[in-house]
Amino acid sequence: MLRYFKTNKAQAVMGEYVLVFFVVIGMATAMTIYFKRAVQARVFEARNAMLNMVLNRTQGYYTGDVQIGYEPYYGNTVSTAARRENAATELLPGATTGIFRKTFDDVTALQTQSQTAPPGDAK
C-alpha cells in the first residue's frame, strides 16, 4: 500500500486534504483561547490605566477607595416637560349626514439639565 503513495508523484490524496483541514481547524480552535486571554488582558490593563489616571489627577481632593462602577448618588438630573394641545372640530359644508373634521395640534417640549458632582462630594 505504501508503494501506491510513492508512485503518485506530485499528486495529493483526499486523505491529505482532510488531515490538513483538521489540523488547521484544531490550531485555530487552540489559538482562540490565547486571543481571548490577550483581549481580556488589554481590557484589564486599560481599566487599570484609567483608574490610575483618575487617582493621580484627584490626589489631595479624594482620599479613599476607588469605587468601580456607576455611582448615581452624586448625580443630579432635572427635567421639565411642557405640552400644549389644541383640538378643533368643524362641520363640513353641505354635510347633512353629520360629517365633520377634527384637527389636532400637539406640541411637546422637554428640557433636561444634568450635573454630576465629583466623587469627593458623595455622601
N, C-alpha and C positions, 0 to 999 in steps of 0.2 A: 504494500500500500504506500510506503514511503517513496518507492520508485515512481509512482504515479505523480506525486507532487514535484519530484525532481525533473521529470520530463516536460512539464508545462512551465517553460521559462517565460518570465515577464508577464504571467497571467495571474490574476487574483481569483481566489476561490471565494465563494459566497461565505464560507465559514470565517474567513479572514475579515471580511467586511463586518460581519455580525460581532466578532470579537473586538474589533476596533471600536465599533459603535458602543458596546457595553463598557469598554474601558473609558471612553470619553465621558459617557453618562455617569459612570462611577466617580471619575475625577471631578466632574462638575458638582456632583452631589456632595462630595467630601469638601470641596472648596467653599461651598455656601456657608458652612459653619465659620470658617475663617473670615469671610466677607462680613457676615453678620456681627461677629465679635469686633471687627475693625470699625464698623459703623457705630456700634454701641460705645466703643471707646472714644470715638470722635465726639459723639453727643455728650458723653460724660465729661470729657475734657472741656468742651465749650461751656457747659453749665458751670463747672468749677471756675473757669476763667472769668465768666460774667459775675459770679458771686465774689471772687477776689477783687474785681474791679470796683464793685459797689462798696465792699468793705474798705478799700483803700481811699475812695473818694469821700466816704462818710465818716472817716476816722475822726474821733473827737465829738461828732454830733450824735452818734448812735452807738451805745455800748450794750451789748447783749448778744444773744444767739441770733443767727440769721434764720429767719423763717422762710422756708421754702414752700412756695405755693401762693395762691391768691388770698389776700387779706382784706376783705371788704369793709372791715370795721373802721378804717380811717379814710374811707372814700365818702364823698357827698355828692349826690345827684339830685337836681331839682328839675322837674318838668312842668311846663304849663301848656295846657291844651285849650284851644278856643274853637268853637264850632258854630257856624251860622247856617241856618237852613230856611229857605223860603219856598213855599209851595203855592202855586197859582192854579186855580181851576176856572175854566171858561167854557161856556156852552157854544158849540159851533153854530155858525149862522145857518138858518134854514133847517135845522135839525129838529124835527118834530118827534123823533123817537128817543130823545134823551142822549144823543151822542155828545160827549164832552172831551176836552183835552186838559190834562193835568201836567204842569211843568214844575220840575224840582230844580232848585238852585242850592247847592250844598258846598260850603267851603269849610275846610278843616285846617287849622294851623297848629303846629306843635313846635315848642321851643324847649330845648334841653340844655342845661348847664351842668357840667360835671367837674368836680375838683377832687384831687387826691392829695392828702396830706403826706408829709414824709413819715417814714416808719418811726421816727423819734416821737411824733405826736400821738402815736397809738396809745390807747388807754386800756 
